[in-house]
Amino acid sequence: MSVVRSIVAGSGSYLPEKILTNEDLAKIVDTSDEWIVQRTGIKQRHIAAEGQVTSDLATEAAKRALESAGRTPDDIDTIILATATPDNTFPASAVTVQANLGMTHGYAFDVHAVCSGFVYALTTADAYIRAGLAKRCLVIGAETFSRILDWEDRTTCVLFGDGAGAVLLERADGEGSTQDRGILTSHLRSDGRHKEKLFVDGGPSGTQTVGHVRMEGREVFKHAVGMITDVIEDAFSATGFSADDLTWFIPHQANKRIIDASAKKLKIAPEKVVTTVQWHGNTSAASIPLALDTAVRDGRVKKNDLLMLEAMGGGFTWGSVLLRW
Protein backbone atom coordinates (compact mmCIF):
# COMPACT_ATOMS: atom_id res chain seq x y z
CA MET A 1 0.00 0.00 0.00
CA SER A 2 1.39 3.38 -1.03
CA VAL A 3 1.46 6.10 1.64
CA VAL A 4 2.68 9.68 1.73
CA ARG A 5 5.92 10.17 3.65
CA SER A 6 7.86 13.32 4.54
CA ILE A 7 11.55 12.75 3.83
CA VAL A 8 14.43 14.99 4.85
CA ALA A 9 16.01 16.21 1.62
CA GLY A 10 18.66 18.46 3.19
CA SER A 11 19.85 20.10 6.39
CA GLY A 12 21.70 23.25 7.38
CA SER A 13 22.75 25.20 10.45
CA TYR A 14 24.24 28.49 11.54
CA LEU A 15 26.07 29.66 14.66
CA PRO A 16 26.96 33.29 15.44
CA GLU A 17 30.66 34.12 15.32
CA LYS A 18 31.02 35.20 18.95
CA ILE A 19 31.92 32.39 21.36
CA LEU A 20 31.41 32.78 25.11
CA THR A 21 33.49 30.29 27.09
CA ASN A 22 33.03 29.20 30.69
CA GLU A 23 36.14 31.21 31.55
CA ASP A 24 34.50 34.30 30.05
CA LEU A 25 31.40 33.72 32.17
CA ALA A 26 33.49 33.34 35.32
CA LYS A 27 34.53 36.97 34.85
CA ILE A 28 30.95 38.27 35.03
CA VAL A 29 29.18 35.87 37.40
CA ASP A 30 30.16 33.68 40.37
CA THR A 31 30.93 30.43 38.55
CA SER A 32 33.80 28.38 37.15
CA ASP A 33 34.57 26.12 34.22
CA GLU A 34 34.70 23.12 36.58
CA TRP A 35 31.30 23.96 38.12
CA ILE A 36 29.58 24.37 34.74
CA VAL A 37 31.13 21.30 33.08
CA GLN A 38 30.41 19.06 36.08
CA ARG A 39 26.72 20.00 36.20
CA THR A 40 25.92 20.50 32.52
CA GLY A 41 28.74 19.30 30.26
CA ILE A 42 28.80 22.74 28.59
CA LYS A 43 32.18 24.26 27.71
CA GLN A 44 31.10 27.16 25.48
CA ARG A 45 28.16 28.70 23.66
CA HIS A 46 27.64 31.12 20.72
CA ILE A 47 26.15 34.59 21.22
CA ALA A 48 24.42 36.66 18.53
CA ALA A 49 26.08 39.92 17.57
CA GLU A 50 24.50 43.25 18.38
CA GLY A 51 21.72 43.84 15.86
CA GLN A 52 21.67 40.18 14.80
CA VAL A 53 18.16 38.83 15.33
CA THR A 54 16.56 35.39 15.31
CA SER A 55 15.36 35.66 11.69
CA ASP A 56 18.94 36.41 10.59
CA LEU A 57 20.18 33.15 12.10
CA ALA A 58 17.17 31.26 10.74
CA THR A 59 17.70 32.63 7.23
CA GLU A 60 21.32 31.45 7.12
CA ALA A 61 20.38 27.96 8.31
CA ALA A 62 17.54 27.85 5.77
CA LYS A 63 19.85 28.81 2.90
CA ARG A 64 22.27 26.04 3.85
CA ALA A 65 19.46 23.48 4.08
CA LEU A 66 18.21 24.47 0.63
CA GLU A 67 21.74 24.25 -0.77
CA SER A 68 22.17 20.81 0.81
CA ALA A 69 18.93 19.64 -0.83
CA GLY A 70 19.75 21.18 -4.20
CA ARG A 71 16.63 23.33 -4.03
CA THR A 72 15.85 27.05 -4.27
CA PRO A 73 13.23 29.16 -2.48
CA ASP A 74 11.05 28.81 -5.60
CA ASP A 75 10.79 25.08 -4.89
CA ILE A 76 9.25 25.34 -1.42
CA ASP A 77 5.76 26.33 -0.39
CA THR A 78 5.89 26.46 3.41
CA ILE A 79 8.18 27.75 6.16
CA ILE A 80 7.62 26.75 9.77
CA LEU A 81 9.93 28.42 12.29
CA ALA A 82 10.16 27.13 15.85
CA THR A 83 11.32 29.85 18.23
CA ALA A 84 10.69 31.26 21.70
CA THR A 85 12.70 34.41 20.90
CA PRO A 86 11.04 36.02 17.85
CA ASP A 87 12.26 39.30 16.39
CA ASN A 88 8.97 40.99 17.28
CA THR A 89 5.77 40.20 19.11
CA PHE A 90 4.33 40.12 15.60
CA PRO A 91 4.60 39.41 12.74
CA ALA A 92 5.92 35.87 12.92
CA SER A 93 9.67 35.75 12.35
CA ALA A 94 8.98 33.10 9.71
CA VAL A 95 7.57 35.72 7.35
CA THR A 96 10.79 37.73 7.73
CA VAL A 97 12.73 34.62 6.73
CA GLN A 98 10.35 34.25 3.80
CA ALA A 99 11.12 37.81 2.70
CA ASN A 100 14.85 37.33 3.26
CA LEU A 101 14.77 34.33 0.92
CA GLY A 102 12.95 36.35 -1.73
CA MET A 103 9.76 34.28 -1.50
CA THR A 104 6.48 35.94 -2.44
CA HIS A 105 4.49 32.71 -2.64
CA GLY A 106 3.41 30.07 -0.14
CA TYR A 107 2.96 30.69 3.56
CA ALA A 108 5.06 30.96 6.71
CA PHE A 109 4.36 30.90 10.44
CA ASP A 110 6.01 30.41 13.83
CA VAL A 111 5.57 27.55 16.30
CA HIS A 112 6.19 28.24 19.99
CA ALA A 113 6.93 25.21 22.17
CA VAL A 114 10.29 26.40 23.56
CA CYS A 115 12.89 23.60 23.57
CA SER A 116 10.38 21.16 22.05
CA GLY A 117 9.67 23.60 19.24
CA PHE A 118 11.57 21.83 16.49
CA VAL A 119 9.88 18.49 17.24
CA TYR A 120 6.50 20.23 17.22
CA ALA A 121 7.34 22.06 13.97
CA LEU A 122 8.59 18.89 12.29
CA THR A 123 5.42 17.06 13.30
CA THR A 124 3.28 19.94 12.00
CA ALA A 125 5.12 20.02 8.68
CA ASP A 126 4.71 16.26 8.30
CA ALA A 127 0.96 16.58 8.91
CA TYR A 128 0.69 19.36 6.31
CA ILE A 129 2.56 17.28 3.74
CA ARG A 130 0.50 14.14 4.38
CA ALA A 131 -2.71 16.20 4.19
CA GLY A 132 -1.69 17.64 0.82
CA LEU A 133 -1.33 21.18 2.13
CA ALA A 134 2.39 21.34 1.31
CA LYS A 135 4.89 19.55 -0.92
CA ARG A 136 8.13 20.99 0.39
CA CYS A 137 8.47 22.59 3.77
CA LEU A 138 11.40 24.37 5.39
CA VAL A 139 11.40 23.52 9.09
CA ILE A 140 13.65 25.76 11.17
CA GLY A 141 14.59 26.03 14.82
CA ALA A 142 16.25 29.35 15.71
CA GLU A 143 16.89 31.19 18.96
CA THR A 144 18.63 34.22 20.44
CA PHE A 145 18.22 33.13 24.05
CA SER A 146 21.02 35.45 25.11
CA ARG A 147 18.48 38.28 24.83
CA ILE A 148 16.25 36.89 27.59
CA LEU A 149 18.90 35.80 30.10
CA ASP A 150 19.53 37.38 33.47
CA TRP A 151 23.33 37.64 33.35
CA GLU A 152 23.45 37.84 37.15
CA ASP A 153 21.69 34.48 37.58
CA ARG A 154 24.37 31.82 37.33
CA THR A 155 21.80 29.01 37.38
CA THR A 156 20.46 30.03 33.96
CA CYS A 157 22.95 32.28 32.14
CA VAL A 158 25.54 29.49 31.91
CA LEU A 159 23.14 27.14 30.14
CA PHE A 160 21.92 28.84 27.00
CA GLY A 161 23.31 29.92 23.65
CA ASP A 162 22.18 31.22 20.26
CA GLY A 163 21.95 29.41 16.93
CA ALA A 164 19.75 27.98 14.20
CA GLY A 165 19.22 24.74 12.34
CA ALA A 166 16.93 23.73 9.50
CA VAL A 167 15.77 20.81 7.39
CA LEU A 168 13.87 20.64 4.12
CA LEU A 169 11.01 18.14 4.20
CA GLU A 170 9.71 16.82 0.88
CA ARG A 171 6.71 14.72 -0.07
CA ALA A 172 7.57 11.19 -1.19
CA ASP A 173 5.66 7.96 -1.72
CA GLY A 174 6.37 5.12 0.68
CA GLU A 175 5.25 1.52 0.92
CA GLY A 176 3.70 2.02 4.34
CA SER A 177 6.32 -0.02 6.16
CA THR A 178 8.84 0.93 8.82
CA GLN A 179 11.55 0.53 6.19
CA ASP A 180 10.29 3.64 4.36
CA ARG A 181 12.47 6.71 4.37
CA GLY A 182 11.04 9.76 6.14
CA ILE A 183 9.08 10.43 9.31
CA LEU A 184 7.67 7.17 10.64
CA THR A 185 5.94 8.34 13.82
CA SER A 186 5.65 11.42 16.05
CA HIS A 187 4.42 11.80 19.63
CA LEU A 188 3.73 15.14 21.34
CA ARG A 189 2.78 15.97 24.93
CA SER A 190 2.29 19.00 27.20
CA ASP A 191 1.31 19.60 30.80
CA GLY A 192 0.68 23.22 31.77
CA ARG A 193 0.68 22.45 35.49
CA HIS A 194 4.48 22.73 35.38
CA LYS A 195 4.63 26.26 33.95
CA GLU A 196 6.31 27.80 37.00
CA LYS A 197 9.23 25.37 36.83
CA LEU A 198 10.57 26.87 33.60
CA PHE A 199 9.27 30.15 32.20
CA VAL A 200 10.06 33.74 31.24
CA ASP A 201 8.82 36.33 33.74
CA GLY A 202 7.62 38.76 31.09
CA GLY A 203 5.38 39.13 28.07
CA PRO A 204 3.30 41.66 26.15
CA SER A 205 0.01 40.80 27.87
CA GLY A 206 1.30 40.06 31.35
CA THR A 207 4.02 42.62 32.10
CA GLN A 208 4.55 44.52 28.83
CA THR A 209 8.23 43.58 29.12
CA VAL A 210 10.44 40.91 27.58
CA GLY A 211 11.43 39.34 30.90
CA HIS A 212 14.10 36.78 31.79
CA VAL A 213 14.34 33.00 31.92
CA ARG A 214 13.50 31.55 35.34
CA MET A 215 14.03 27.89 36.14
CA GLU A 216 13.79 25.41 38.97
CA GLY A 217 16.68 23.30 37.78
CA ARG A 218 16.22 20.30 40.06
CA GLU A 219 12.52 20.06 39.26
CA VAL A 220 13.19 20.22 35.52
CA PHE A 221 15.82 17.49 35.78
CA LYS A 222 13.49 15.33 37.87
CA HIS A 223 10.71 15.45 35.28
CA ALA A 224 12.85 15.44 32.14
CA VAL A 225 14.08 11.85 32.08
CA GLY A 226 10.65 10.35 32.71
CA MET A 227 8.92 12.55 30.15
CA ILE A 228 11.55 11.91 27.50
CA THR A 229 11.42 8.14 27.91
CA ASP A 230 7.61 8.24 27.79
CA VAL A 231 7.39 9.58 24.23
CA ILE A 232 10.31 7.47 23.00
CA GLU A 233 8.70 4.29 24.31
CA ASP A 234 5.50 5.37 22.52
CA ALA A 235 7.49 5.61 19.28
CA PHE A 236 8.90 2.13 19.83
CA SER A 237 5.41 0.77 20.52
CA ALA A 238 4.02 2.39 17.37
CA THR A 239 6.71 0.94 15.10
CA GLY A 240 7.89 -2.25 16.77
CA PHE A 241 11.44 -0.91 16.99
CA SER A 242 13.64 -0.97 20.07
CA ALA A 243 16.71 0.93 21.23
CA ASP A 244 18.87 -1.68 19.52
CA ASP A 245 17.39 -0.75 16.13
CA LEU A 246 18.35 2.93 16.36
CA THR A 247 21.33 4.13 14.38
CA TRP A 248 21.44 7.50 16.15
CA PHE A 249 19.77 9.12 19.14
CA ILE A 250 19.68 12.91 18.63
CA PRO A 251 18.20 14.49 21.77
CA HIS A 252 17.57 18.08 22.74
CA GLN A 253 20.91 19.42 23.94
CA ALA A 254 19.91 20.82 27.34
CA ASN A 255 22.26 19.15 29.76
CA LYS A 256 24.64 16.23 29.33
CA ARG A 257 23.47 14.67 32.58
CA ILE A 258 19.88 14.55 31.27
CA ILE A 259 21.04 13.16 27.92
CA ASP A 260 23.14 10.45 29.59
CA ALA A 261 20.43 9.51 32.10
CA SER A 262 17.78 9.25 29.37
CA ALA A 263 19.97 7.10 27.13
CA LYS A 264 20.82 4.83 30.05
CA LYS A 265 17.18 4.38 31.06
CA LEU A 266 16.22 3.56 27.47
CA LYS A 267 19.23 1.23 27.07
CA ILE A 268 20.56 3.27 24.13
CA ALA A 269 24.28 2.62 23.69
CA PRO A 270 26.43 5.72 24.43
CA GLU A 271 28.13 5.48 21.03
CA LYS A 272 24.74 6.05 19.36
CA VAL A 273 24.13 9.38 21.11
CA VAL A 274 24.86 12.61 19.22
CA THR A 275 26.02 15.25 21.71
CA THR A 276 26.84 18.87 20.87
CA VAL A 277 25.80 20.56 24.12
CA GLN A 278 29.46 21.01 25.08
CA TRP A 279 30.02 23.37 22.12
CA HIS A 280 26.59 24.96 21.66
CA GLY A 281 25.01 25.04 25.11
CA ASN A 282 21.22 24.81 25.21
CA THR A 283 19.95 26.54 22.06
CA SER A 284 16.32 25.64 22.78
CA ALA A 285 14.39 24.98 19.54
CA ALA A 286 17.63 25.15 17.54
CA SER A 287 19.44 22.41 19.44
CA ILE A 288 18.13 19.31 17.64
CA PRO A 289 18.58 20.62 14.07
CA LEU A 290 22.03 21.95 15.03
CA ALA A 291 23.05 18.53 16.39
CA LEU A 292 21.48 16.78 13.41
CA ASP A 293 23.25 18.93 10.85
CA THR A 294 26.55 18.48 12.69
CA ALA A 295 26.18 14.70 12.47
CA VAL A 296 25.14 14.84 8.82
CA ARG A 297 28.04 17.02 7.76
CA ASP A 298 30.69 15.04 9.65
CA GLY A 299 29.46 11.86 7.95
CA ARG A 300 27.90 10.06 10.89
CA VAL A 301 24.32 10.19 9.60
CA LYS A 302 23.89 8.29 6.33
CA LYS A 303 21.01 7.37 4.05
CA ASN A 304 18.55 4.88 5.59
CA ASP A 305 19.87 5.45 9.14
CA LEU A 306 17.15 5.25 11.79
CA LEU A 307 17.11 8.43 13.92
CA MET A 308 15.28 9.19 17.15
CA LEU A 309 14.78 12.89 17.90
CA GLU A 310 13.38 14.02 21.24
CA ALA A 311 12.97 17.17 23.29
CA MET A 312 11.45 18.58 26.46
CA GLY A 313 10.87 22.27 27.17
CA GLY A 314 8.98 24.88 29.16
CA GLY A 315 5.29 24.32 29.55
CA PHE A 316 6.13 21.52 30.08
CA THR A 317 6.14 20.36 26.47
CA TRP A 318 7.85 17.24 25.16
CA GLY A 319 7.86 15.01 22.12
CA SER A 320 9.65 12.56 19.84
CA VAL A 321 10.05 12.00 16.11
CA LEU A 322 11.33 8.73 14.68
CA LEU A 323 12.55 9.00 11.10
CA ARG A 324 14.59 7.12 8.55
CA TRP A 325 17.17 9.35 6.85
FENDA-V715338 format. One record per residue. RES is the residue in three letters. SS is DSSP state (alpha for helix, beta for strand, coil for the rest). NEAR is the number of other ideal C-beta (glycine too) atoms within 8 Angstrom. Layout:
res->RES ss->SS near->NEAR
res->RES ss->SS near->NEAR
This chain:
res->MET ss->coil near->4
res->SER ss->coil near->6
res->VAL ss->beta near->9
res->VAL ss->beta near->10
res->ARG ss->beta near->12
res->SER ss->beta near->15
res->ILE ss->beta near->10
res->VAL ss->beta near->12
res->ALA ss->beta near->12
res->GLY ss->beta near->13
res->SER ss->beta near->16
res->GLY ss->beta near->17
res->SER ss->beta near->15
res->TYR ss->beta near->11
res->LEU ss->coil near->10
res->PRO ss->coil near->12
res->GLU ss->coil near->6
res->LYS ss->beta near->8
res->ILE ss->beta near->8
res->LEU ss->beta near->10
res->THR ss->beta near->9
res->ASN ss->alpha near->14
res->GLU ss->alpha near->7
res->ASP ss->alpha near->8
res->LEU ss->alpha near->13
res->ALA ss->alpha near->10
res->LYS ss->coil near->5
res->ILE ss->coil near->6
res->VAL ss->coil near->11
res->ASP ss->coil near->3
res->THR ss->coil near->10
res->SER ss->coil near->7
res->ASP ss->alpha near->10
res->GLU ss->alpha near->6
res->TRP ss->alpha near->8
res->ILE ss->alpha near->14
res->VAL ss->alpha near->11
res->GLN ss->alpha near->6
res->ARG ss->alpha near->7
res->THR ss->alpha near->12
res->GLY ss->coil near->11
res->ILE ss->coil near->16
res->LYS ss->coil near->10
res->GLN ss->beta near->11
res->ARG ss->beta near->12
res->HIS ss->beta near->15
res->ILE ss->beta near->11
res->ALA ss->coil near->13
res->ALA ss->coil near->8
res->GLU ss->coil near->3
res->GLY ss->coil near->4
res->GLN ss->coil near->9
res->VAL ss->coil near->10
res->THR ss->alpha near->14
res->SER ss->alpha near->13
res->ASP ss->alpha near->10
res->LEU ss->alpha near->19
res->ALA ss->alpha near->17
res->THR ss->alpha near->12
res->GLU ss->alpha near->11
res->ALA ss->alpha near->19
res->ALA ss->alpha near->15
res->LYS ss->alpha near->10
res->ARG ss->alpha near->14
res->ALA ss->alpha near->17
res->LEU ss->alpha near->16
res->GLU ss->alpha near->9
res->SER ss->alpha near->12
res->ALA ss->alpha near->10
res->GLY ss->coil near->6
res->ARG ss->coil near->10
res->THR ss->coil near->5
res->PRO ss->alpha near->8
res->ASP ss->alpha near->6
res->ASP ss->alpha near->7
res->ILE ss->coil near->14
res->ASP ss->coil near->9
res->THR ss->beta near->14
res->ILE ss->beta near->17
res->ILE ss->beta near->16
res->LEU ss->beta near->18
res->ALA ss->beta near->16
res->THR ss->coil near->17
res->ALA ss->coil near->13
res->THR ss->coil near->10
res->PRO ss->coil near->10
res->ASP ss->coil near->7
res->ASN ss->coil near->6
res->THR ss->coil near->4
res->PHE ss->coil near->4
res->PRO ss->coil near->6
res->ALA ss->coil near->11
res->SER ss->alpha near->17
res->ALA ss->alpha near->14
res->VAL ss->alpha near->10
res->THR ss->alpha near->12
res->VAL ss->alpha near->17
res->GLN ss->alpha near->11
res->ALA ss->alpha near->8
res->ASN ss->alpha near->9
res->LEU ss->coil near->11
res->GLY ss->coil near->6
res->MET ss->coil near->12
res->THR ss->coil near->3
res->HIS ss->coil near->5
res->GLY ss->coil near->9
res->TYR ss->beta near->6
res->ALA ss->beta near->13
res->PHE ss->beta near->10
res->ASP ss->beta near->11
res->VAL ss->beta near->12
res->HIS ss->coil near->8
res->ALA ss->coil near->16
res->VAL ss->alpha near->13
res->CYS ss->alpha near->15
res->SER ss->alpha near->17
res->GLY ss->alpha near->18
res->PHE ss->alpha near->17
res->VAL ss->alpha near->17
res->TYR ss->alpha near->14
res->ALA ss->alpha near->17
res->LEU ss->alpha near->15
res->THR ss->alpha near->13
res->THR ss->alpha near->10
res->ALA ss->alpha near->15
res->ASP ss->alpha near->12
res->ALA ss->alpha near->8
res->TYR ss->alpha near->11
res->ILE ss->alpha near->16
res->ARG ss->alpha near->8
res->ALA ss->coil near->6
res->GLY ss->coil near->6
res->LEU ss->coil near->6
res->ALA ss->coil near->11
res->LYS ss->coil near->7
res->ARG ss->beta near->14
res->CYS ss->beta near->16
res->LEU ss->beta near->16
res->VAL ss->beta near->15
res->ILE ss->beta near->19
res->GLY ss->beta near->21
res->ALA ss->beta near->18
res->GLU ss->beta near->16
res->THR ss->beta near->12
res->PHE ss->alpha near->15
res->SER ss->alpha near->10
res->ARG ss->alpha near->8
res->ILE ss->alpha near->11
res->LEU ss->coil near->12
res->ASP ss->coil near->8
res->TRP ss->coil near->7
res->GLU ss->coil near->6
res->ASP ss->coil near->10
res->ARG ss->alpha near->9
res->THR ss->alpha near->8
res->THR ss->alpha near->13
res->CYS ss->alpha near->13
res->VAL ss->coil near->12
res->LEU ss->coil near->11
res->PHE ss->beta near->13
res->GLY ss->coil near->13
res->ASP ss->beta near->15
res->GLY ss->beta near->17
res->ALA ss->beta near->18
res->GLY ss->beta near->21
res->ALA ss->beta near->18
res->VAL ss->beta near->15
res->LEU ss->beta near->18
res->LEU ss->beta near->16
res->GLU ss->beta near->12
res->ARG ss->beta near->9
res->ALA ss->beta near->10
res->ASP ss->beta near->6
res->GLY ss->beta near->12
res->GLU ss->coil near->8
res->GLY ss->coil near->7
res->SER ss->coil near->6
res->THR ss->coil near->8
res->GLN ss->coil near->5
res->ASP ss->coil near->12
res->ARG ss->coil near->10
res->GLY ss->beta near->12
res->ILE ss->beta near->14
res->LEU ss->beta near->10
res->THR ss->beta near->9
res->SER ss->beta near->13
res->HIS ss->beta near->10
res->LEU ss->beta near->12
res->ARG ss->beta near->10
res->SER ss->beta near->9
res->ASP ss->coil near->7
res->GLY ss->alpha near->6
res->ARG ss->alpha near->4
res->HIS ss->alpha near->11
res->LYS ss->alpha near->9
res->GLU ss->alpha near->5
res->LYS ss->alpha near->11
res->LEU ss->beta near->14
res->PHE ss->beta near->9
res->VAL ss->beta near->12
res->ASP ss->coil near->7
res->GLY ss->coil near->10
res->GLY ss->beta near->8
res->PRO ss->coil near->5
res->SER ss->coil near->3
res->GLY ss->coil near->6
res->THR ss->coil near->7
res->GLN ss->coil near->4
res->THR ss->beta near->6
res->VAL ss->coil near->7
res->GLY ss->coil near->9
res->HIS ss->coil near->12
res->VAL ss->beta near->12
res->ARG ss->beta near->8
res->MET ss->beta near->9
res->GLU ss->coil near->8
res->GLY ss->alpha near->7
res->ARG ss->alpha near->6
res->GLU ss->alpha near->9
res->VAL ss->alpha near->11
res->PHE ss->alpha near->11
res->LYS ss->alpha near->8
res->HIS ss->alpha near->12
res->ALA ss->alpha near->12
res->VAL ss->alpha near->12
res->GLY ss->alpha near->8
res->MET ss->alpha near->12
res->ILE ss->alpha near->15
res->THR ss->alpha near->11
res->ASP ss->alpha near->10
res->VAL ss->alpha near->15
res->ILE ss->alpha near->13
res->GLU ss->alpha near->9
res->ASP ss->alpha near->10
res->ALA ss->alpha near->16
res->PHE ss->alpha near->11
res->SER ss->alpha near->7
res->ALA ss->alpha near->9
res->THR ss->alpha near->10
res->GLY ss->coil near->5
res->PHE ss->coil near->10
res->SER ss->coil near->5
res->ALA ss->alpha near->9
res->ASP ss->alpha near->5
res->ASP ss->alpha near->6
res->LEU ss->coil near->12
res->THR ss->coil near->8
res->TRP ss->beta near->14
res->PHE ss->beta near->13
res->ILE ss->beta near->11
res->PRO ss->beta near->15
res->HIS ss->coil near->12
res->GLN ss->coil near->15
res->ALA ss->coil near->12
res->ASN ss->coil near->13
res->LYS ss->alpha near->11
res->ARG ss->alpha near->10
res->ILE ss->alpha near->12
res->ILE ss->alpha near->15
res->ASP ss->alpha near->10
res->ALA ss->alpha near->9
res->SER ss->alpha near->16
res->ALA ss->alpha near->14
res->LYS ss->alpha near->8
res->LYS ss->alpha near->8
res->LEU ss->coil near->11
res->LYS ss->coil near->7
res->ILE ss->coil near->13
res->ALA ss->coil near->8
res->PRO ss->alpha near->7
res->GLU ss->alpha near->4
res->LYS ss->alpha near->10
res->VAL ss->beta near->13
res->VAL ss->coil near->12
res->THR ss->coil near->10
res->THR ss->coil near->11
res->VAL ss->alpha near->16
res->GLN ss->alpha near->10
res->TRP ss->alpha near->6
res->HIS ss->alpha near->16
res->GLY ss->coil near->12
res->ASN ss->beta near->16
res->THR ss->coil near->17
res->SER ss->alpha near->16
res->ALA ss->alpha near->19
res->ALA ss->alpha near->18
res->SER ss->alpha near->21
res->ILE ss->alpha near->17
res->PRO ss->alpha near->18
res->LEU ss->alpha near->18
res->ALA ss->alpha near->16
res->LEU ss->alpha near->16
res->ASP ss->alpha near->16
res->THR ss->alpha near->11
res->ALA ss->alpha near->12
res->VAL ss->alpha near->10
res->ARG ss->alpha near->7
res->ASP ss->coil near->6
res->GLY ss->coil near->5
res->ARG ss->coil near->8
res->VAL ss->coil near->11
res->LYS ss->coil near->7
res->LYS ss->coil near->5
res->ASN ss->coil near->7
res->ASP ss->coil near->10
res->LEU ss->beta near->13
res->LEU ss->beta near->15
res->MET ss->beta near->14
res->LEU ss->beta near->15
res->GLU ss->beta near->16
res->ALA ss->beta near->15
res->MET ss->beta near->14
res->GLY ss->beta near->17
res->GLY ss->coil near->11
res->GLY ss->coil near->13
res->PHE ss->coil near->13
res->THR ss->beta near->15
res->TRP ss->beta near->16
res->GLY ss->beta near->16
res->SER ss->beta near->15
res->VAL ss->beta near->14
res->LEU ss->beta near->15
res->LEU ss->beta near->11
res->ARG ss->beta near->12
res->TRP ss->coil near->12
